[in-house]
Amino acid sequence: MATIYIETHGCQMNEADSNDVAARAAASGYAVVERPEDANVLVLNTCTVRDNAERRAYGRIHHFKELMSADASVRLVVMGCLAEQDRDRMKNNAPHIDAVFGTKEIAELGDTLSAWRDDFTDTEYSEERALLMPLGGTADAVTDAYTHLRDFVTVQRGCSYYCTFCIVPHVRGRFDHRPSAEILSEVRAKVHAGAREIMLVGQTVNAWRDPATGQDFASLCRDVAAVDGLERITFISPHPKDFTEAMIAEFSRIPKLAPRIHLPLQSGSDAMLRRMNRKYTRAQFQERLDWIATYLPHWAVTTDIIVGFPGETDDDFEATMEFVRSGVFANAYMFIYSIRRGTPAARWEQVDEVVKHERFVKLTDAQNAHVRAYNDRLIGRTVRGLIVGPSKKDRSKLTMKSGDNVTMIAPMPPEYDEQRYAREPWLDMIVDDARVWGCTGRIVRQAEHLEDEGVRVSAPMISLV
């Protein structure tokens, strides 16, 4: 059987695209494998949001050459944002690449996989290939007993806002909104296939509008919530500009929405927000926080923050730290600014690297203290989460995700059965301890549906958590 290995770098949009490629490959007769050493086709889904992501992608492209040198039948496909940006020069830099597909060419990639399929019917791995050292990396789109429980549905692609640090509009294009009927049809199909949770994905997801009717994102969430069998909805990644008070008020009337809202700050300084072309002010960002506190008081707020953006002064950084010290963010994705080719900010005078790193340490220390405090509040409580599966670090433990996206780890109950837990995937865990990365505890109940009371679960004889 033909085999395909998919490795994804970057955001949830790329994850959704990789899942799409996997589905197209499976329909053409491929099996998705966990190791590049076992694949006929290698697919690298690339990101270019930061310099490190770009360097990592090119490093991985050349890493795969080792496998291709040992077995000439292996084919390498590069897709995603870096493929879109570097389409012309990528094959020159890495001539062993067999095909390059941009962000809007997933259907064409699927057609190519289908055309290649018969080339691998009688493939036998050579001895040299079998003796290769493991190539590392993390496989994506490999299905297990729990994969079907949570799924992505893309509602919008591209962005029209042109933040001065961001390459997305150049590699994914301007706003392209899918029709509501098409989105709902896909949601129903994925729920029918077993999905309990759907993540609505868009580059600026809350800017979504139905192309024909003008229906807004909150209304779409309400319609998705009405799909029979769906139990939880999440979405990523929104833009503060596109949140209105009416939208956030509507969220409060949709019980199936997970109690977490992502509100990317980027900087707490008005001067930096203008240079970033973020299209909101510090006061407007605070206004959205106030709406959330009014209508969604129990929701977790998470954010993105960039440190060391060109022109950032000590006062600008301090304005960001004021937001962080307030403890308003349950978690934050924090980044040191890095130059992105093709963006305006790449041409501006840069902040000294030492200064950037010093600020980053201060920022992460302050925010991580609040993340730990947020998780500490859960100690002693019973939290319901959707199972992810056995922990990657310790197969004797189970991982789950709470509604506010906190990672939960607990010892595997003695009666653990994969098929049963796939049918009854909602787990109640008493939180015993907390860390910055999440919480540990004991599973005490198991339920088939999110709203079910559930049944008691036997505790392990010995807990080493």
Buried (B, 14 or more C-beta within 10 A) or exposed (E): EBBBBBBBBBBBBBBBBBBBBBEBBBEBBBBBBBBBBBBBBBBBBBBBBBBEBBEBBBEBBEBBBEBBEBBEBBBBBBBBBBBBBBBEEBBEEBEBBBBBBBBBBBEEBBEBBBEBBEEBEEBEBEEEBEEBEEBEBEBBBBEEBBBBBBBBBBBBBBBEBBBBBBBBBBBBBEBBBBBBEEBBEBBBEBBEEBBBBBBBBBBBBBBBBBBEEEBBBBBBBBBBBEBEEBBBBBBBBBBBBBBBEEBBBBBBEBEBBBBBBBBBBBBBBBBBBEBBBBBBEBEBBBBBBEBBEEBBEEBBBBBBBBBBBBBBEEEBBBBBBEBBEEBBBBBBEBBBBBBBEEBBBBEBEBBEEEBBEBBBEBBBEBBBBBBEEBBBEBBEEEBBBBBBBBBEEBEEBBBBBBBBBBBBBBBBBEEBEEEEBBEBBBBBBBBBBBBBBBBBBBBBBBBBEBEEEBEEBEBBEEEEB
